[in-house]
């Protein structure tokens, strides 16, 4: 995990390889945690601007896994999920994509993540 300026550990995990993606998706699935994956690129200003927002969401939703994936570093994962624009947010449940949001739209992203969190609660017997 990368360190933030404040010296606190980031709750958003940076995925830097397909192996890392597969491992972390598997871990989240075992734990029953839905995943919010932020596909980004260092040259994409709207993507980079979403990083603090992702941290904020990650601290609000402790029972979810938040990942950030640089599309230029991990091309195979980006192409697997047909990520063509940045930022793209992919929501997964049990390792399977259930929603995709393209563009920096904090209100919509927050609404969809809230919905994913609530649907996850109803799955618990």
N, C-alpha and C positions, 0 to 999 in steps of 0.2 A: 504494500500500500504506500502511496505517496504521502508525504507530510505536507500539511498546509502551512501558510506563513505563521499562524499563531502557535505552531508547534503541536497542535492537536492532531490526532490521527484522523484521516479522512474516512468517512463512512462509505464513500463511493470508491469502489475498487477499480483500478485501472487494469484492463485486460490487454495484454500485449502480444498474445499469440493464440492460435486456434486451440492449442493444447490447454492453455490457461482458461480459455472460454469454456471448453468442454468440461474441465475439472470443476470450475466454479458453478456452472449450470447444474452439474450433477450434485454438488454439495447443497445448493439451494433447494433442489428437488427433494433430496433426502430429508432436509429440514422442514419441507413443506412451505418454503418461502417463495412467494411470487418474485419475479425479477423485473426490474426496470433497467433496460439497457439504453444508454445514450450514445448513439453513433455520432462521432464528432470529427473535426479536422482542425489542426492548429491554425490553418489559414482562413478558417471560416469564423468570422467575427460573431455572428449570431450564436453559433455553437459554443464558442468559448464563453460568451456572455451567460450561457445557461448553466455553467459549472457551479456558481454559488447557489443557484436555485436548486440544483440537484442535491447539493450538500444539505440544504434546508429540508428538502423532502425526505432525504435519507435519515435525518435526525428525528423527523416527525413519525416516520413509519419504520419502527425498529424491527418489525417482523417481515421485512422485505429485503431483498438484496438489490443493491444499486451498483451498476457497472458503467464504466465509460470505455468506449472502444474507438480508437483512432482508425478511421477507415483506410488511411494510407499505410498504417503499420500492420493491420490485420485484415487484409483485402479479402481473404477467403471467407471469413465470417460475414463481412459486409455483403459480399455477393451472394452468399447462401440465403440471406434474408432479403435480398433484392433492395438493399439500401442504395438509393441513387441521389439523394439530396441530404444536405446537412443543415441543421441537426435532424436526425430521425430518432424517435423514441419507440422502442419495441418493448411491449409488455408480454411477459411469458408466465405461464402457470403450469406447474408440473413439467417444466422444460419445453412447453409447446407455446408458440406465439398465439396470443389471444387478441392483441390490439397493436396498432401501429399509428403513430402520430408523426407527421412530417411538418417541420417548421418549428420556430421558436414561439410557442403559444402557451405561456405559463398557466393561464386559467384553464385551458382545455386539458393540458397535461395533468394538472392538479386534480381536476374532476375525474379523469379516467383512472388515475392512480387510486383515488379515493374509492371509486367503484370496484377496482380490482381488489383492494384491501377488504372491502365489505363482502365481496363474493367469496373471498378466501375464508372469511369467518363463518359463512354459512355452510362451507364444506366440512367443517370440523364436526364429527359426530357427537 
